[in-house]
Amino acid sequence: MKMNYFVVGTNDKDASTRFYDAFFAEFGIKQVMSNDRMTYWQSEDFAFAVAIPFDEQAATNGNGTMVGFALGSEDAVQRLHSRVIELGGKCAGAPGNRGPMFSAYVRDLDNNKLCFSA
């Protein structure tokens, strides 16, 4: 089994789309579809989307919900952590060793939590 896709909610699809376009650019991951409610990016291994909630209620971040991205090197973890801060995201845990992994945590523009690890 492998993960198929992950969707995070947003209250500003345009701003979120710009954020994730820049976020995924370093890895050559591009949008594959966008409509009035969702924008999708896809790589060989996964799909990721931002979406205005279907129930038309405000998007909120899940307490304890996190998306993890394996980046392959400590340098990549540090670089992407810094890039997210430049894009307007927030630090939720500076790059460092945590157990057997080197990882960093950030929050996107809608406060969704992302983890980068090597």
N, C-alpha and C positions, 0 to 999 in steps of 0.2 A: 504494500500500500504506500502511496505517496500523497502529499497534500496537493490538491487540485488548484484551489484559489483561496484568496483572502480578500474580504471587503471591509473597508472602514467607512463609517458615516461621516458626512460633512454637512455644514450649514452654509458653506460658500463654495460651490463646485468649481467656479472659475479660479479662485485663489488656490484651492486644494489641487486642482489640475496643474497649475503653474508650479506649485511646490513639488509635486511628484514627477513632473516632466524633468525638472532640474535634478531631483533626487536620483532618478533612474538613468539620467544621461551618461554619467561616468561609466556605466556598465553596458551601454548600447541598447538598453531596453526601451522600446518605444510604445506609444499608444497603439492599440489595435482597433479600438472602437470608442466612440463617444456619442452620447445622445443627451437629451435635456435633463436626465436624472443621474447618469453614470458615466464614468470614464474608466477604461480598462487599459492595462499594460500587460504584456505577455513576454516571457522568456521561454527557453526550451524546457525549463523545470517547473514553472508556476505562472499563474495569472494573479494579478492584483488589481483592485478597483477601489475607487472612491464613489460614494453614492449618497444622494439625498434620500433619506429613509422613505420606503414605500408607503408607510402609514402617515406620511406628511407631518409627523411630529418632529421636534427638534432632535438633531443628532447629538448623542452624548457618548463620551468615551466609556468603555466598559471597565469597571474597577477590577483589576486582576487580568484583564485581557491584554495580550501583547502579541505583536508580530515579530518574529525573529528572522534575521537575514544573516546567512553564513557568508562571510566576505573573504575568507582564505588567508588573510594576513593581518598582523597588528597594525601595520601602516594603513591598510585600507579601513580598518575600524576607526582609527584616529582621524583619518581624512574625511570619512563620511560623517562622523560625529561633528566635526568642525563645520562641514558643509551645511548640515541641517541647521545649526545655530545661525549661520550666515543667511539661510533662507527664511528665518523667522521662527524656527522651532525652538524648543527649550531643552536644556540639559536635564536628564532625569537620572544620571549616573555617569560620571566621567570615565573615560577609557581606563581600564586597569584589569588586573588579574582577579578573577572570581572563580574559585574552585579550579577546575581543570581548563577553564576557558579564559581568553582575553576578550573582554566585552565592554560595551558602552550602551547607554540607554538614553533615548531622547523622546520628546513629545512633539507631534506634528502640530499644524495650525489649529486643529480641532481637538487637541489634547490626547490623541490616540498615542499609545506607547509603542515604540519600536526598539528592538534590541539588535545590535550588530555584534557578531562574534567571529573569532578566528581560532 
